[in-house]
Each structure stands twice: as C-alpha cells, then as structure tokens.
C-alpha cells in the first residue's frame, strides 16, 4: 500500500524540480545574454534636432 502512495509524491516532486530547473536555467541564460550583448554604445543623434519625435542621448557613452 505504501508503494502506491509514494509514486504520486515522486511524480509531483519530479515535476516541481523540472519546473524550477527550467526557471533557473532561463534566468542564467538571460543574465548571460545581457552581459554578452554589450549595449554600452548605441547609434543615436549627436546634435539636437528641430524635428518632433527625434531624440538623442542625454550623455554619449561612445
């Protein structure tokens, strides 16, 4: 009788462990991509434009 009760608990544990590992690996991948993409220098307008809807960086990092 104990064997029958133990199997659903084992499946629940495996599903929860798999879900947590997917979330953890996704976060690790997100941090890795964030550091590898190097978003420090992006093309932008260097001088102030008179047209509406055009923006420039407040402080250029390039």
Protein Blocks (a to p, Z undefined) as FASTA:
>chain_A
ZZmmmmmmmmmmmmmmmmmmmmmmmmmmmmmmmmmnopmbccddfbdcfbehiacdfbdc
ZZ
